[in-house]
Amino acid sequence: MALWLAARDSRVPWYAKAVAGSIAAYALSPIDLIPDFIPIIGYLDDLIIVPLGIMLAVKLVPTELMAEFRAEAIRREKPTSRAGLAIIVAVWTFAAILLVWFFWSAQISN
C-alpha cells in the first residue's frame, strides 16, 4: 500500500514511481504472472520477484517520504489495480496465442 501511495506522489522521482507502481499493481493484482498451480515455478513470483521488487522500490523512494507513505498506508484501505489486471490478462492472452500458433504450425508441418 505504501508503494502504491509512492507511485502516485509528485515528490517521488519518476523511476521510483515506475518501479513502485509496477510492483504495487502486481502485488495487489488477483492474477499472477505465473499461476500458483504450476508446481514450484508458480510460487517463484511470490517468493522472489515481489520481495526483490519491493526492496528495490523502497530503496529508490526517499527515506522520509517512505516513512510518510507507510504511516498513510496504515490509515487507508487496500486499493485495486485495474491497470495491473489488464497487463497480466494481456500477457496471458499473448502467451496463449503464441502457444496456439506454435502447436498449430507444428501440426500443419507434420
Beta strands, then each sheet from edge to edge (+ up, - down):
end
